Structure formats: C-alpha cells, structure tokens
Amino acid sequence: MFESYGVVNIWTYVAGLIVIILAPGPNSLYVLKTGASQGIAAGYRAASGVLLGDAILILLAYLGVASLIQTSPLLFTIIRYLGAAYLLYLGLGLIWTQWGRSSQPSEYVKPKTEKVFRKSLSLSLTNPKAILFYVSFFIQFIDSSYHSTWISYSILASILELCSFTYLSLLILLGSSLTHYFKRNKTLAKLGNGALGLFFMGFAARLASLH
C-alpha cells in the first residue's frame, strides 16, 4: 500500500524507528522529568515541544537544509556546540536547583512550568544527531523516482510522530505516578533530579566530542 506513495520497506522503517525512539536521550529524559516534577499537563507541554521540533527538522530535511548542515563542517560544529552548551546549562541548572540552594530545606518546591515548551523545543532543534538521523535514515525508505516525495516524507513523519507521542505519553504517565513520592521524600527528589542533571551533562560531553 505504501509503495504507491513512494515509501519502501515500511516495516523495516517502523522497527528501526522503535529502536531509535526507545534509546534514552535528552528529549525523552526531559519529558519524563517534567511529568514527574510538574504533572501530566506540563509533561504534555514538554512532549509538544519535542514533537514540533521533530516536525521542523523533518521539514528542513525535505527542503535540503539538513543536508546542507551536514555537509558544512562549520555550521554543523556551531549547532553541535550550541546543543552541548544547552544540555550543560540544563544539567547544571537541575543540580543547582536541588543542591545549591539552602532556602526552605525541608519543603518540596514545585518547579515553575512556564518555560517547559520552549526548553523542550530548544532541545530538539539543537540536536545535531537528530539532523543526521533525518538525513541518513529517512532517505533509505523513500523511492527517489517517486514524483511527489513530500507525500513520502509526510507518511514517514506521521508514523514517527505517532510512535513518539505514544512513547512520550507513557513516560509522562510514569513520571506523573512518581510525583507523590517526590513530594513525600525530598531526598529522593534531590537524588533523582541530581542524577538527571548528570545525565544531561554527560549528553553534553558526548555531543561536544562528536565528530
């Protein structure tokens, strides 16, 4: 059915996509953290930022901008370091919020939520590994001889967004179910957010060393 729309090996695409989505990354960890610390509504705001970021990157890949970024070492390096710097900023911010403040040490403080969407969108758009994914992975499942490849991209993008939405929804519900534990146990909340901060810093270091 999908072959008539310029999409080939659809089930191979779906299988590879699931493996890639399930691999831990800063986007999914941020959505999980938001759902756990701020609840379901904020979790879906974070997920919306991720999904919009993916849609924008897919559009850039279709327009050829992603390929230009990949073939321009300077531009790719700039985006890579911007992404690493942003991950480092988030990681240090989490650690400072949990361990660097001495005020109200005995109370659980609910984080602010107004910047959740913007942060998750920034995470998506400054991830050069995602750009490489859309350039190198998508193209394998599109028939270049098909006259309207935008339809092929749209089909693959829709499948990706659906799979991502399903997985992020599970993370949000999982995170939300842990909220009351964090409210009751401030030490557990500190350890969890501190560990997440270290994960972000680790992603930053790995991204900065990417060649």
KELO-495944 format. One line per field, with one value per residue: x, y, z of N, C-alpha, C, CB in turn; residue number from 1. Coordinates in Angstrom, 1 decimal, decimal comma. Glycine has a CB too. Layout:
BEGIN
n.px	(X  ...) .
n.py	(Y  ...) .
n.pz	(Z  ...) .
ca.px	(X  ...) .
ca.py	(Y  ...) .
ca.pz	(Z  ...) .
c.px	(X  ...) .
c.py	(Y  ...) .
c.pz	(Z  ...) .
cb.px	(X  ...) .
cb.py	(Y  ...) .
cb.pz	(Z  ...) .
k	(NUM  ...) .
***
This chain:
BEGIN
n.px	(0,8  1,9  3,9  3,0  3,0  5,5  7,0  9,2  9,9  8,5  8,0  10,5  11,4  9,6  10,4  13,1  12,7  11,3  13,3  15,1  13,6  13,2  15,7  17,5  17,6  18,2  15,8  13,6  14,2  13,9  11,2  10,2  11,2  9,8  7,2  7,3  8,0  6,3  3,8  1,0  -0,1  2,0  3,9  2,9  3,1  5,9  6,3  5,0  6,7  8,9  7,7  7,0  9,5  10,7  9,1  9,8  12,5  12,2  10,9  13,0  14,8  13,5  13,5  16,1  17,8  18,8  20,6  22,5  23,5  24,7  26,7  28,3  30,9  31,5  29,0  27,7  29,3  28,9  26,1  26,3  27,9  26,2  24,1  25,3  26,1  23,6  22,5  24,4  23,8  21,2  21,7  23,4  21,7  19,7  21,1  22,0  19,6  18,6  20,6  22,2  20,9  20,0  17,7  14,5  14,9  13,4  11,1  9,1  9,5  7,6  8,5  8,7  6,6  6,4  8,3  8,6  7,7  9,3  11,9  11,9  11,5  13,8  15,7  15,2  15,7  18,4  19,8  22,1  22,4  19,9  19,4  21,2  20,0  17,5  18,5  20,0  18,6  15,8  15,9  16,5  14,2  12,6  11,4  13,3  12,6  9,9  7,3  6,3  7,8  7,3  4,9  5,8  7,6  5,8  4,2  6,1  6,9  4,5  4,2  6,4  5,9  3,5  4,5  6,4  4,7  3,1  5,1  6,2  3,9  3,6  5,9  5,2  3,0  4,2  6,1  4,3  3,1  5,0  5,1  4,0  5,7  8,0  7,1  6,7  9,2  11,9  14,6  14,8  13,7  15,7  17,9  17,0  16,7  19,2  20,7  19,6  20,4  23,2  23,1  22,3  24,5  26,4  25,4  25,9  28,7  29,3  28,1  29,6  32,0  31,5  32,2) .
n.py	(-1,2  1,3  1,5  2,6  5,3  6,1  5,1  2,7  -0,5  -0,4  -1,7  -2,4  0,2  1,0  -0,8  -0,1  2,6  2,3  1,2  3,3  5,4  4,3  4,4  5,9  9,4  13,0  14,4  12,6  12,0  14,6  15,0  12,9  13,8  16,2  15,4  14,0  15,9  18,0  17,3  15,9  17,7  19,6  17,8  17,1  19,5  19,7  17,4  18,3  20,3  18,7  17,1  19,1  20,2  17,9  17,8  20,2  19,7  17,5  18,8  20,6  18,7  17,7  20,0  20,2  21,6  20,3  18,6  20,4  21,4  19,2  18,8  21,0  21,7  23,8  25,0  22,8  22,2  24,5  24,2  21,9  22,5  24,5  22,9  21,2  23,1  23,9  21,6  21,3  23,6  23,0  20,7  21,6  23,5  21,9  20,5  22,7  23,8  21,7  21,1  23,3  25,4  26,8  27,6  27,0  24,1  21,9  21,5  20,5  21,9  23,0  23,0  25,8  26,2  27,6  27,7  25,2  24,2  25,7  25,0  22,3  22,3  23,7  21,9  19,9  21,2  21,9  19,6  17,9  15,2  14,4  15,7  14,4  11,9  12,3  13,0  10,8  8,4  8,6  8,9  6,3  5,0  6,1  6,3  7,5  8,0  8,6  10,9  12,8  13,4  14,7  13,6  11,1  11,8  12,9  10,7  9,1  10,8  11,2  8,6  8,5  10,6  9,7  7,3  8,5  10,2  8,3  6,9  9,0  9,7  7,5  7,8  10,3  9,6  7,6  9,2  11,0  9,4  9,0  11,4  11,9  10,5  12,0  14,3  13,5  12,6  14,3  13,8  11,8  13,1  15,0  13,4  12,1  14,3  15,3  13,2  13,2  15,7  15,1  13,2  14,9  16,5  14,6  13,8  16,3  16,4  14,2  15,0  17,3  16,1  14,8  13,8) .
n.pz	(0,0  0,9  -0,9  -3,3  -2,7  -2,7  -0,6  0,8  2,1  4,6  7,1  8,0  8,4  10,5  12,5  12,9  13,7  16,1  17,8  17,8  19,0  21,5  22,6  25,2  25,6  25,6  25,1  25,7  28,4  29,5  29,1  30,7  33,2  33,5  33,6  36,0  37,9  37,6  36,7  34,6  32,7  32,3  31,4  28,9  27,6  27,4  25,8  23,5  22,6  21,8  19,8  17,9  17,4  16,1  13,9  12,6  12,0  10,2  8,1  7,4  6,5  4,3  2,7  2,2  3,8  6,0  4,9  3,9  6,3  7,3  5,4  5,8  7,6  9,4  10,1  11,1  13,3  14,8  15,5  16,9  19,1  20,3  21,0  22,9  24,8  25,6  26,8  28,8  30,3  31,2  32,7  34,7  35,8  36,9  38,9  40,5  41,4  43,0  44,8  45,4  46,6  49,7  50,9  52,5  53,2  54,1  52,6  49,9  46,8  44,2  40,8  38,4  35,5  33,2  31,1  30,0  27,4  25,6  26,4  25,8  23,0  22,2  22,9  21,0  18,5  18,7  18,4  16,8  16,2  15,7  13,4  11,7  11,7  10,4  7,9  7,0  7,7  7,0  4,2  3,2  3,0  1,1  -2,2  -4,6  -7,2  -7,2  -7,9  -6,2  -3,6  -1,2  -0,2  0,6  2,6  4,4  5,1  6,4  8,4  9,9  10,9  12,6  14,4  15,6  16,9  18,6  20,1  21,4  23,0  24,5  25,9  27,6  29,1  30,4  31,9  33,5  34,9  36,1  37,9  39,8  41,1  43,7  45,3  45,2  46,3  48,9  49,7  50,0  49,7  47,9  45,7  45,3  44,7  42,4  40,5  40,6  39,5  37,0  36,1  35,9  33,9  31,7  31,6  30,8  28,3  27,1  27,1  25,5  23,1  22,5  21,9  19,6  16,3) .
ca.px	(0,0  2,7  4,8  2,4  3,2  7,0  7,6  9,6  10,4  7,8  8,1  11,8  11,4  8,9  11,2  14,2  12,2  11,0  14,6  15,7  12,8  13,3  17,0  17,5  18,1  17,8  14,4  12,7  14,5  13,3  9,7  10,0  11,5  8,8  6,0  7,5  8,1  5,3  2,5  0,7  -0,2  3,4  4,6  2,5  3,7  7,2  6,2  4,6  7,9  9,7  7,1  7,1  10,9  10,9  8,4  10,6  13,7  11,8  10,7  14,3  15,4  12,8  13,9  17,5  18,6  19,5  21,8  23,4  24,1  25,6  27,9  29,0  31,6  31,5  27,7  27,4  30,0  28,2  24,9  26,7  28,3  25,1  23,3  26,1  26,0  22,3  22,4  25,2  23,0  20,1  22,2  23,9  20,5  19,0  21,9  22,0  18,2  18,3  21,7  22,9  20,1  19,9  16,5  13,5  15,4  12,6  9,9  9,1  9,1  7,2  9,2  7,9  6,3  6,1  9,3  8,7  7,6  10,4  13,1  11,9  11,7  15,2  16,5  15,0  16,3  19,8  20,3  22,7  22,3  18,6  19,5  21,8  19,0  16,6  19,2  20,5  17,6  14,6  16,1  16,6  12,8  11,9  11,7  13,7  11,9  8,5  7,2  5,9  8,4  6,7  4,0  6,5  8,1  4,7  3,8  7,2  6,9  3,3  4,4  7,4  5,2  2,6  5,3  6,9  3,6  2,8  6,2  6,3  2,7  3,9  6,9  4,5  2,2  5,1  6,6  3,3  2,8  6,1  5,1  3,7  6,9  8,9  6,6  6,9  10,6  12,7  15,9  14,6  13,6  17,0  18,8  16,5  17,0  20,7  21,1  19,1  21,4  24,4  22,8  22,3  25,9  27,0  25,0  26,6  30,1  29,3  27,8  30,7  33,1  31,0  32,9) .
ca.py	(0,0  2,5  1,6  3,5  6,7  6,3  4,6  1,4  -1,2  0,3  -2,4  -2,2  1,6  1,0  -1,5  0,8  3,7  2,0  1,0  4,6  6,1  3,8  4,6  7,0  10,6  14,2  14,7  11,7  12,2  15,8  14,8  12,1  14,6  17,2  14,7  13,6  17,0  19,1  16,7  15,5  18,8  20,1  16,8  17,1  20,7  19,3  16,5  19,1  20,9  17,7  16,8  20,3  20,2  16,9  18,2  21,2  19,1  16,7  19,8  21,0  17,6  17,6  21,1  20,1  22,4  19,4  18,1  21,5  21,5  18,0  18,9  22,2  21,4  24,9  25,1  21,6  22,4  25,5  23,6  20,8  23,2  25,1  21,8  20,7  24,1  24,0  20,5  21,6  24,6  22,3  19,8  22,4  24,1  20,9  20,2  23,8  23,9  20,7  21,0  24,6  26,3  26,4  28,1  26,0  22,8  20,8  21,6  20,2  23,1  22,7  23,9  26,6  25,4  28,4  27,6  23,8  24,0  26,4  24,2  21,0  22,7  24,1  20,6  19,2  21,9  22,0  18,2  17,6  13,8  14,3  16,2  13,3  10,9  12,6  13,0  9,4  7,3  8,8  8,7  4,9  4,4  6,9  6,0  8,8  8,2  9,0  12,3  13,7  12,9  15,3  12,7  10,1  12,3  13,1  9,4  8,7  11,8  10,9  7,4  8,9  11,5  8,8  6,5  9,4  10,6  7,1  6,6  10,1  9,6  6,5  8,5  11,3  8,9  7,1  10,3  11,6  8,4  9,2  12,7  11,9  10,0  13,1  15,3  13,0  12,3  15,3  13,3  11,0  14,1  15,6  12,4  11,9  15,4  15,4  12,2  13,6  16,7  14,5  12,6  15,9  16,9  13,5  14,0  17,5  16,0  13,3  15,8  18,1  15,3  14,1  14,2) .
ca.pz	(0,0  1,0  -2,1  -4,3  -2,3  -2,7  0,6  0,6  3,3  5,7  8,4  8,4  8,9  11,8  13,5  13,3  14,4  17,5  18,5  18,0  19,9  22,9  23,1  26,1  25,0  26,4  24,9  26,5  29,8  29,9  29,2  31,9  34,4  33,6  34,1  37,4  38,8  37,3  36,4  33,3  31,8  31,9  30,6  27,5  27,0  27,0  24,6  22,3  22,1  21,2  18,5  17,0  17,0  15,1  12,6  11,9  11,4  9,1  7,0  6,9  5,8  3,0  1,9  1,9  4,7  6,9  4,1  3,9  7,6  7,4  4,5  6,1  8,9  10,4  10,5  11,9  14,5  15,6  16,1  17,8  20,4  20,9  21,6  24,0  25,8  26,2  27,7  30,0  31,1  31,8  33,7  35,9  36,4  37,8  40,1  41,4  42,0  44,0  45,8  45,6  47,4  51,1  51,5  52,6  53,0  54,5  51,9  48,5  46,0  42,8  39,8  37,5  34,3  32,0  30,0  29,6  26,0  25,0  26,7  25,0  21,6  22,0  23,0  19,7  17,4  18,8  18,5  15,5  16,0  15,1  12,0  10,9  11,6  9,3  6,6  6,7  8,0  6,2  2,8  2,9  2,8  0,1  -3,6  -5,2  -8,5  -7,0  -8,4  -5,1  -2,4  0,0  0,4  1,2  3,8  5,3  5,7  7,4  9,5  10,6  11,7  13,6  15,4  16,3  17,8  19,6  21,0  22,3  23,9  25,4  26,8  28,6  30,0  31,2  32,9  34,5  35,7  37,0  39,0  40,8  41,7  45,1  46,0  45,3  47,3  50,3  50,0  49,3  49,4  46,6  44,6  45,0  44,0  41,0  39,7  40,5  38,5  35,7  35,7  35,5  32,5  30,7  31,4  30,1  26,9  26,6  26,8  24,3  21,9  22,2  21,3  18,4  15,0) .
c.px	(0,9  3,6  4,3  2,5  4,7  7,7  8,0  10,1  9,8  8,0  9,5  12,0  10,8  9,8  12,4  13,8  11,9  12,3  15,2  15,0  13,0  14,7  17,0  18,2  17,6  16,4  13,5  13,0  13,9  11,8  9,4  10,1  10,3  7,5  6,1  7,4  7,0  3,9  2,2  0,6  1,1  4,1  4,2  2,9  5,1  7,2  5,8  5,8  8,8  9,1  7,2  8,6  11,2  10,3  9,2  11,8  13,3  11,5  12,0  15,0  14,8  13,3  15,3  18,4  19,4  20,8  22,9  24,2  25,1  26,8  28,7  29,6  31,4  30,1  27,3  28,1  29,4  27,0  25,3  27,1  27,2  24,2  24,0  26,0  24,7  22,0  23,2  24,4  21,9  20,6  22,7  22,7  19,8  19,8  21,9  20,7  18,0  19,4  22,4  22,2  19,9  18,5  15,4  13,9  14,5  11,3  10,1  8,7  8,8  7,8  8,2  7,7  6,2  7,1  9,5  8,7  8,8  11,7  13,1  12,1  13,1  16,1  16,4  15,8  17,8  20,5  20,8  22,5  20,9  18,6  20,2  20,8  18,1  17,2  19,5  19,5  16,4  14,8  16,2  15,2  11,9  12,4  12,0  13,1  10,5  8,4  6,9  6,4  7,9  5,6  4,7  7,1  7,0  4,2  4,8  7,1  5,7  3,5  5,4  6,7  4,2  3,4  5,9  5,9  3,2  3,8  6,3  5,1  3,0  4,9  6,2  3,7  3,0  5,6  5,6  3,0  3,8  6,0  4,9  4,8  7,9  8,4  6,8  8,3  11,5  14,1  15,8  14,4  14,9  17,9  18,3  16,9  18,5  21,2  20,8  20,1  22,7  24,3  22,9  23,7  26,7  26,7  25,7  28,0  30,2  29,0  28,9  31,9  32,7  31,8  32,1) .
c.py	(1,3  2,7  2,6  5,0  6,9  5,9  3,1  0,8  -0,6  -0,4  -2,4  -0,8  1,6  0,4  -0,7  2,0  3,5  1,8  2,4  5,5  5,7  4,0  5,9  8,2  11,8  14,6  13,9  11,8  13,5  15,7  14,0  13,0  15,6  16,6  14,3  14,8  18,0  18,6  16,5  16,6  19,4  19,1  16,8  18,4  20,4  18,4  17,3  19,8  19,9  17,3  17,9  20,4  19,1  17,2  19,2  20,6  18,2  17,7  20,3  20,0  17,5  18,8  21,1  20,9  21,5  18,8  19,1  21,6  20,3  18,2  20,2  22,0  22,5  25,0  24,0  21,7  23,4  25,0  22,6  21,5  23,9  24,0  21,3  21,8  24,2  22,8  20,7  22,6  23,9  21,4  20,6  23,1  23,2  20,7  21,4  24,0  23,0  20,8  22,3  25,6  25,8  26,8  27,0  24,6  21,7  20,8  21,2  21,4  22,7  23,6  24,7  25,9  26,3  28,2  26,1  23,6  24,6  25,6  22,9  21,3  23,0  22,8  19,9  19,9  22,1  20,6  17,8  16,1  13,6  14,7  15,1  12,2  11,1  12,7  11,6  8,3  7,4  8,4  7,3  4,3  5,2  6,6  7,3  9,1  8,6  10,5  13,3  13,2  13,5  14,4  11,6  10,5  12,5  11,8  9,0  9,6  11,5  9,6  7,7  9,7  10,6  7,9  7,3  9,8  9,5  6,9  7,8  10,2  8,6  7,1  9,5  10,6  8,2  8,1  10,9  10,7  8,5  10,5  12,7  11,4  11,1  14,1  14,8  12,8  13,2  14,8  12,5  12,0  14,7  14,6  12,2  13,1  15,6  14,4  12,6  14,8  16,2  13,8  13,7  16,4  15,9  13,6  15,2  17,1  15,1  14,0  16,7  17,4  14,6  14,6  13,7) .
c.pz	(0,0  -0,2  -3,2  -3,9  -2,1  -1,4  0,5  2,0  4,6  7,0  8,9  9,1  10,3  12,9  13,9  14,0  15,9  18,4  18,8  19,0  21,4  23,4  24,0  25,4  25,8  26,3  25,8  28,0  30,3  30,0  30,5  33,2  34,6  34,1  35,5  38,3  38,7  36,9  34,9  32,3  31,3  31,1  29,2  26,9  26,6  25,8  23,4  21,7  21,3  19,8  17,5  16,5  15,9  13,8  11,8  11,3  10,2  7,9  6,5  6,1  4,4  2,1  1,6  2,8  5,6  6,2  4,1  5,2  7,8  6,6  4,8  7,5  9,9  10,9  11,4  13,3  15,4  16,3  17,1  19,2  21,1  21,6  22,9  25,2  26,4  27,1  29,0  30,9  31,8  33,0  35,0  36,6  37,4  39,1  41,0  42,1  43,1  45,1  46,2  46,4  48,8  51,7  51,5  52,4  53,3  53,7  50,4  47,7  44,6  41,8  39,0  36,2  33,1  30,9  29,5  28,1  25,3  25,2  25,8  23,5  21,3  22,1  21,6  18,6  17,5  18,9  17,1  15,2  15,3  13,7  11,1  10,7  10,5  8,0  6,1  6,8  7,1  4,7  2,3  2,6  1,9  -1,3  -4,3  -6,6  -8,4  -7,2  -7,2  -3,7  -1,1  0,7  1,1  2,6  4,8  5,9  6,8  8,6  10,4  11,5  12,9  14,7  16,2  17,3  18,9  20,6  22,0  23,4  24,9  26,4  27,9  29,6  30,9  32,3  34,0  35,4  36,6  38,2  40,1  41,6  43,2  45,9  46,2  46,3  48,7  50,7  49,3  48,9  48,1  45,5  44,2  44,3  42,6  40,1  39,5  39,5  37,1  35,2  35,2  34,1  31,5  30,5  30,6  28,6  26,3  26,2  25,6  23,0  21,5  21,6  20,1  17,2  13,8) .
cb.px	(-0,9  3,5  5,0  0,9  2,5  7,2  6,7  10,8  11,9  6,4  7,6  12,8  10,6  7,6  11,7  14,9  10,9  10,2  15,6  15,7  11,3  13,1  18,0  18,1  17,8  18,7  14,0  13,0  16,0  13,7  9,2  10,9  12,8  8,5  5,8  8,8  9,4  5,8  1,4  -0,6  -1,1  4,1  4,3  0,9  3,7  8,0  5,1  3,5  8,7  9,8  5,6  6,7  11,9  10,3  7,0  11,0  14,3  10,5  9,8  15,1  15,2  11,3  13,5  17,8  17,7  18,6  21,4  22,7  23,1  24,8  27,5  28,1  33,0  31,9  26,7  27,8  31,5  27,8  24,1  27,9  29,5  24,2  23,2  27,5  26,3  21,2  22,9  26,5  22,5  19,3  23,3  24,9  19,6  18,8  23,3  22,3  17,2  18,3  22,7  23,3  18,7  21,0  16,0  12,3  16,7  12,2  9,2  8,3  10,3  5,6  10,1  8,5  5,0  6,1  10,6  7,6  6,3  10,6  13,1  10,6  10,8  15,7  15,9  13,5  15,6  20,2  19,3  24,1  22,4  17,5  20,4  23,0  18,2  15,9  20,4  21,7  17,2  14,1  17,4  17,2  12,1  12,0  10,6  15,2  12,0  8,0  6,1  4,3  9,9  6,1  3,1  7,7  8,8  3,5  3,8  8,5  6,8  2,1  5,0  8,5  4,5  1,8  6,4  7,6  2,4  2,6  7,5  6,4  1,5  4,5  8,0  3,6  1,3  6,3  7,1  2,0  2,7  7,4  4,0  2,4  7,5  9,1  5,1  6,1  10,9  12,8  16,4  13,3  12,6  17,7  18,7  15,0  16,3  21,3  20,5  17,7  21,6  24,9  21,5  21,4  26,6  26,6  23,5  26,6  30,7  28,3  26,5  31,2  33,6  29,5  34,3) .
cb.py	(0,0  2,4  0,2  3,2  7,0  7,8  4,8  1,3  -1,3  0,4  -3,8  -2,4  2,5  0,4  -2,8  1,2  4,2  0,7  0,2  5,4  6,0  2,3  4,8  6,7  10,8  15,3  14,6  10,2  12,2  16,9  14,1  10,9  15,3  17,9  13,5  12,8  17,7  20,0  17,6  14,7  19,9  20,5  15,4  17,0  21,9  18,6  15,4  20,1  21,5  16,4  16,4  21,6  20,0  15,5  18,7  22,3  18,2  15,9  20,9  21,4  16,3  17,7  22,4  20,6  23,3  18,2  17,7  22,8  21,4  16,8  19,0  23,5  21,1  26,2  25,2  20,3  22,8  26,7  23,0  20,0  24,1  25,8  20,6  20,5  25,5  24,0  19,2  22,1  25,7  21,5  19,0  23,5  24,7  19,6  19,9  25,1  23,7  19,4  20,0  25,2  26,5  27,0  29,3  26,3  22,7  21,0  22,9  18,9  24,1  22,7  23,1  28,0  24,7  29,8  28,1  23,0  24,7  27,8  23,9  20,3  23,9  25,0  19,7  19,1  23,3  22,8  17,2  18,0  13,0  15,1  17,5  12,8  10,7  14,0  13,8  9,1  7,3  10,2  9,4  4,2  4,3  8,4  5,2  8,9  6,9  8,6  12,4  13,8  13,0  16,7  12,1  9,6  13,7  13,7  8,4  8,7  13,2  10,7  6,3  9,7  12,6  8,0  5,8  10,6  11,1  5,9  6,5  11,4  9,3  5,2  9,1  12,1  7,8  6,3  11,4  11,8  7,0  9,0  13,6  11,1  8,8  13,7  15,5  11,7  10,8  16,5  12,4  10,1  15,2  16,0  11,1  11,7  16,7  15,2  10,8  14,1  17,6  13,4  12,0  17,1  17,1  12,2  14,2  18,6  15,3  12,2  16,6  18,8  14,3  14,3  13,5) .
cb.pz	(1,2  2,3  -2,7  -4,4  -1,0  -2,9  1,9  -0,4  3,4  5,4  8,2  7,3  8,0  11,7  12,9  12,0  13,7  17,6  17,6  16,6  19,6  22,8  21,9  27,4  23,5  26,0  23,4  26,0  30,0  28,9  28,0  32,0  34,2  32,3  33,2  37,5  38,6  36,3  36,9  33,3  32,4  33,2  31,2  27,5  28,1  28,2  24,9  22,7  23,2  22,0  18,8  17,7  18,1  15,7  12,9  12,9  12,5  9,4  7,6  8,1  6,5  3,2  2,7  0,5  5,6  7,3  2,7  3,6  8,7  6,9  3,1  6,1  8,7  9,6  9,3  11,2  14,3  14,7  14,9  17,3  20,1  19,8  20,7  23,7  25,1  25,1  26,9  29,6  30,1  30,8  33,2  35,4  35,4  37,0  39,7  40,5  40,9  43,4  45,3  44,3  46,7  51,9  50,7  51,7  53,8  55,9  52,0  48,1  46,0  42,7  38,9  37,3  34,5  32,5  30,5  30,3  25,4  25,5  28,2  25,3  21,2  23,1  24,1  19,4  17,3  20,0  19,0  15,4  17,3  15,9  11,9  11,7  12,9  9,6  6,6  7,5  9,4  6,3  2,4  4,0  4,2  0,4  -4,3  -5,3  -9,3  -5,5  -9,4  -5,0  -2,4  -0,3  -0,8  0,4  3,6  4,5  4,6  6,7  9,0  9,7  10,8  13,0  14,7  15,4  17,0  19,0  20,2  21,4  23,2  24,7  26,0  28,0  29,3  30,3  32,2  33,8  34,8  36,2  38,5  40,1  41,1  45,4  45,3  43,9  47,0  50,4  49,6  50,3  50,5  46,7  45,1  46,3  44,8  41,0  40,3  41,9  38,9  35,7  36,9  36,5  32,5  31,2  32,8  30,6  26,8  27,6  28,1  24,5  22,2  23,5  22,4  18,2  15,0) .
k	(1  2  3  4  5  6  7  8  9  10  11  12  13  14  15  16  17  18  19  20  21  22  23  24  25  26  27  28  29  30  31  32  33  34  35  36  37  38  39  40  41  42  43  44  45  46  47  48  49  50  51  52  53  54  55  56  57  58  59  60  61  62  63  64  65  66  67  68  69  70  71  72  73  74  75  76  77  78  79  80  81  82  83  84  85  86  87  88  89  90  91  92  93  94  95  96  97  98  99  100  101  102  103  104  105  106  107  108  109  110  111  112  113  114  115  116  117  118  119  120  121  122  123  124  125  126  127  128  129  130  131  132  133  134  135  136  137  138  139  140  141  142  143  144  145  146  147  148  149  150  151  152  153  154  155  156  157  158  159  160  161  162  163  164  165  166  167  168  169  170  171  172  173  174  175  176  177  178  179  180  181  182  183  184  185  186  187  188  189  190  191  192  193  194  195  196  197  198  199  200  201  202  203  204  205  206  207  208  209  210  211) .
***
